Amino acid sequence: MGDYVVHRARFFDYQPKAIQSMNYDDTTKKLAISRSDSTIEIWCTKNEYLESIIYPTADRQVETVLWCQSQLLSSGLDGFIVLYDLARLTAKKLVPSIGGAIWCMNKNKSETKIVVGTEDGYVVLYEIQIDGILFEKSFNKLDSRILSIAWHKDEEILVTGGIDNIRVWDVNTGQVLQRLSLGRIDKNKETLVWCLAITSDFQIISGDSRGKVCVWSAEHGNLIKSFQTHSVDVLCLCLDEAEKHVYCSGIDPSIVQLDYVTTAEQENFKTWVKSNIFYNHTHDVRSILIADNQLISSGVDTKIVFKSLEKKSSNTTRKYNSMPQKSLIQTCQDFVLLQHDKHLELWKLGQSGEESSDLNEKKDGDFLPILRLPKKFIHLNSKNDLNIICSSIGCIPSKNSSQTIWLSYSDLNSIHIYKIEISSKQLLEPKIKIDKIKSLPLACGNRPAVMMKFYYSNLTNQLRLNYLTNKSTLQCLYLLNDESGFALESSIQCIPQDLLLTDNRVFLMDFKDDYVATCDTDMNVIVWSLKTQTQICTLPRYEKLATCVKFHPSKNCLLVCYTNRKIVEYDYELNEYTDWSRIVSENWPKQWLKSNNKIMNCFYDSRDQDKIILHDEQYLTVLNKSEKMPEFNEKIFQPKYAIKSTIENGHSKKNAIHVSDKYRYIVHASEPMKGQLLIVEVTPLSVSERLPPSLKQKKFGT
Amino acid sequence: MLLLSHDSKYLFSASGSVLNVYSATSGEIVYRLSYTDNSEESNNNEVKIVSLCLNPYNKYQLFTFHLNSVICLWDYEDGLLLKSFELKIKIKKIYNVKNSIYAIGELKKSSKNENDSISLYKLQIDNSIKNKNLIEHELIVSNLSINLDKLQFAIDQNEKYVAYIEGRRKLVINQFKSNNSVKKFQSKIELTCLALHPNEDCIATGTTSGKIIIWYNYINCAHINSEEDSNGKKRNLNSKPTESVLHWHSLPVVSLSFTTEGSILYSGGHECVLVKWLFKTGQKDFKPRLGAPISSITSSLDNTFCAVKHLDNTIHLIGANMKVVQTFSSFLCPNFKTTNKDLVNNMDFTFYPIGLNYFKKLNCIVTNGRPGHLQFYSYSSDKLLFNLDIVNENYISPENLNKPNAHTEIECLAFNHDSTWLVTVERRNDSVTTPEIKLKFWCYDSTNNKFSLNTLVRHPHSYDKITKLKFKPNENTLFTCGEDGCFKSWTLVKNRPSSIDQNQIKYNWVYSTCNGYRDMYPSDIEFFEINNKDYVAVSFEHIATLWKIDYDKSLSFVDDLIHCAKDDPIKYLKKIDNSNLLVVHNECLNVWCFKHNVLDENDLLSGVEESLETRCIWSQEVKDVLKVETSPSNDSNVLIFVREHLKSDESLIKIKIGSIEISNNSEPSFKYCHEFVQDLNGLVNFVVVPNDSIKRNEEFSLENVHILYADNFGIIKKVKKSSLSNENLLQNNADVDLNETMWENRKILAKNLPESNLARIIDTNKSNRINGEKDQFIEENRNGFFESNLNRIETTPAYLMPKIGTFCYDTLRSMLFKLDEKKYEMQNGL
């Protein structure tokens, strides 16, 4: 393969956020995850892929998320219940609670009502309609906060957990039927009931701050059995559909399984016993749930763990490290734009002093002497401290020493464009001038963008800014010749907005000259023409979401990677899969498909267009289209298949797949300049270092 | 095998062919029961007890199951064999569930049917068995694939299924009724032991990793499986039983036991800690520092005790509050390591590196006990008197049983002539750090039976091992041989009184001399007195050297006795009389004679010039001498213990006891006087102790000594006297002398029974008789016949008593005033 000068960059300071709560919707198979910075992520559990992110407005605080009638609700300590518009990823309705901060929220079985528990001790019922939340009633105020809430299947009985007690309510009358008190370990330390569940035969299962999981009888109000499952607080528990198993976890990150077993055959006497313990997390587990026979757990260590409960399946646990699944990094020549939560950074890549002729003598993995370190040029904070949704940079290549770079980003409200003039390239302290482009063309409608990309077209020598608004309108601006502003060139409505209640969104795009490829959450991949503003073709629908799309630089081909790591190449002129794609489609090695890492980016090698470079979190892979695929059972992640330079590669067996595991948590890989590769990594250590300290536990001794 | 009686008053423990009955309250042994008390001809292994169980129809009766398919029914309160039965099954183990007794075993070869594999049988034991001689059995489950090494098996209380361990990791549930419903569950870790909950469907299994896995729901999931099969549908139901884990042990769990109600689970392992689990909650409680690794746990039927047997043969009774209530210990077997078979088969390996030593003052045997301790074992009462802590170190179980920790071991021991001083050598060598060697002098205080440390010498022979300690007879001088090539002497000296405590005179041991010979290693020491001059003989490899002790206690070299080839080193030196020295080489015996010559008596000025003439007078080829002992009565007679391999059987050895006698100026006479066959199990240690019960004869004979020996089984045995006298008869190595009559035996043991009202009355009567004023009448008219009759009535249980009429007459007659025989005759004559 062609040799590359690799920029191995670690300047991207990315920190995934702790997960607060999760909820799963069985009808749409979507998982909502709220994080400590109040962003809500929507995952598709079928693909195990992050579909979209809902960014919070400044005053939003999310404690719990809940799916109800396939609508997403969230509530938090700000005291509001929020209903979200999933197509636009914004809040649709806000309803205040009557009792201040909301600690917990739950729904009934038929999903017609929700109930919230508040700081002031109110239990409030709401009725859920399509696009609306209606206050129904609130029960008598209690003297202390309500931390957890569970609804019986019959919808008549409600259980709330608070400080030192659990109450059983009659939903219709609003009366307390039972009050169960919990003991304290320390006289002055309250026992908090963090989580609750109720079985159909009226057994209440509670997890509390003593580290105990207790089973109560709701009818008689007595304690049936209690387990000291953890040494410290039990924060979450879940009950499976058959009510045979309970999984619980908390600050002590082991997940404990309780089983409901028959112990005496004659009397049919059943009891709960502690059984398996799983160790999947390093820090507090905040949320745990069962979805489609999978146990999903997540917490402060930011990992999401899918554990299959079917004992036979071999790959039982899959961990997701919460690394960005779409690159937050844009490049333009040797400038790199890093998109952080609330600020942007512009860096100039470093330079090695090596002449290109010397490169041939270097071996694989050799370090080149560094002439100039990468340098941070600009730190740009977002306006009003809002989250940055997307950003891009672009420039028109020029031979001058001074350079003009266009930078654009969008927050929840609008798009901002900046013109950056860097006067001299070679000076150590270049002069930088930043101008904000005040106005966008009125025709754009001033909507915020969810994706944007500068594109420089060689044919017309034009710099274009393409972006997708939150109404799924693709708009294309071009730079005016005097470089004073942009003008609207074309606009495409990717998803018709006349249909009410559609959740369909475009979440991936790629551009090439006049062509645009879009992928939406309904699993369509469409190629549009910007000129005619019409669809050119639609790819055959595949059952998986696409994780990245790329146009072939010269041919009329589109490369699409799916969540199951299959890759196809589609000729959009002939409207068919290319020959390579047909051959390769059934020949992927087992290990390749088994890996649960999603392909984050792929592109053609600019010098040898038969080679595709792609990467996931762990591996950088080179796919050679002209070589034969390895056998199905071949172990492709072994050193035999390592990426080697052209000199060394002479002897080894030719294979289509070559991998490199030198980089860990690759968040970006691209080819900003010919023959150079930029790989940005976020090391696992840098992530775990900044997590809060985990619970210290003695491994041995008593 | 441990068992507690229904009322927890008695503890039964089987060792070999003997059933020991202990009283739980007093801790004394009540009976030693063996059904072959008069059958010396039968092979010992055949009558070994394999299992015990209480008679479900009579609380006061007990069954023992022997290896030769004999079942004995005992009345344990009275120590009587009521009946013995034959069975057609070779029994492996017995289980008692409610009113039925189950046996695991195989059919005897004689009645060989279609299958002779291990099966489960139900024994037909009911009230009517008294009339029969044969116990019938009923086949319950055949073809058990049980792991015979572990033999872990349990039967459900409702008699519905059995659970056992198959292979290394499989737990098998086998239902009685339907023969096909065998469920096998694979565990991830190797299983070691198994216990079934008495009233719930759950099984606790111990594992090699120290986890206790508790299995639930195994019956239900089995049902689901069978439904699936019949319907042919694949339902996605959980087909695995629920496993719950209790984890505290770090080493393999050896034994598990539920209490009768199942609320508590006891577990134990090598850590010497008994763990009590509150079964419902998983809370645990500990009884640490039990002294030795646990080998089995049995909980009592009335929940008061839990009996724990340890690897060193101690039994602890531990109450429900985790306090040790009673300890039963006899001769300890310091087997703390995993039983490595190579180690045990090694000819020279022993658990007792210091050998067996006789301690006169307490009339007991001293040898290695727990690590770093000496055990004082009284052979006459078969009781452990006490453990003396020599090294003052806590025993810690290793992290991994295959890599035992290095402990400080006591390697040598010696008592001085009057047993007032004890010397010990301890050594710790982990081959990483510098070896630690300490020579300790202990003073025995006979007023309180305590040893106190007097002098401690660190590294007495630099960093090298000490091979031999010996006190000079009748003098407080100790000689030590070390591997640094020299022998040293140590003497007791009076300390200068300290300024603080002037009245108290203190004695201490100090170093006196050090000598060596030709860079050779000394191995043994012997002392002589020839013509009132002290000599010491020291063996250096194959040469024995003779040194003269001068008046200033310095040593001067006199002569060396070289006889054998270089590659035949000397093992022991022993003097016979004061003028003969027996030199035991690896392959031969030599006797040297010393003659004292005065050369120049006339020259008074130059002093007496004298020389010692040494001469080898006798030599014989004898291999593998284990021990040489002077007989306590006569020092011209030496006993030699020789080991011989039997050619017919590799696993057996023959032990020969021979004696060498030297009468004046004649050739020594050597003959074997006794021999017996023994299993090969490491080195056999011997000790000769005086027999106090027989008066000391002038003439030496083996009759007046006890010879005790111990190998690595951890049992001390006595060479039988009956066979000692008869040279041709092979010794039947029964563990205990059972040739005394039942009556005698019981009379002694009866004293150990707990106090009852009757016993108290009799006791006070007896003590009055002894201590009170001499009642002329009783004193004069003591009548042996009457005494024995009374004793008989006292000790015989009422229901065993013959008809009153049969002995009434005799008894009454014996109570009559006894007339002088002659007087009577005379009166009659007149």
Interface residues (C-beta under 8 A of the other chain):
Chain A: K225 S226 F227 Q228 K244 D259 V261 T262 T263 A264 E265 Q266 V273 K274 S275 N276 I277 N293 E310 K311 F700 T702
Chain B: N158 K160 H197 N199 E200 D201 C202 I214 Y216 N217 I219 N220 N236 N238 S239 K240 T242 E243 S244 V245 W248 S250 K280 T281 G282 Q283 K284 F286
